[in-house]
Amino acid sequence: MINFHVKVLSPEKTKSTYIRDGFTFLGQTFRKEGNILHITPAKEGVLALVREVGTFDQKISRSTDAHAD
């Protein structure tokens, strides 16, 4: 018996774009300039990481200050 699986793309989530315009997928931004493909962390992910590090740093600073007294 042969099983066929039909995949349906959601029009709200799917769009065609040129790679030279760039797109973000799985936390990475892909963009092509000439013959060079640039793959960089997505801006949203970097900002989230910076916020997380700042929160962690504040917790460590408070903890260190409390032990210093």
Rosetta blueprint (number, residue, H / E / L):
1 M L
2 I L
3 N L
4 F L
5 H L
6 V L
7 K L
8 V L
9 L L
10 S L
11 P L
12 E L
13 K L
14 T L
15 K L
16 S L
17 T L
18 Y L
19 I H
20 R H
21 D H
22 G L
23 F E
24 T E
25 F E
26 L L
27 G L
28 Q E
29 T E
30 F E
31 R E
32 K E
33 E E
34 G L
35 N L
36 I E
37 L E
38 H E
39 I E
40 T E
41 P E
42 A L
43 K H
44 E H
45 G H
46 V H
47 L H
48 A H
49 L H
50 V H
51 R H
52 E H
53 V H
54 G H
55 T H
56 F H
57 D H
58 Q H
59 K H
60 I H
61 S H
62 R H
63 S H
64 T H
65 D H
66 A H
67 H H
68 A H
69 D L
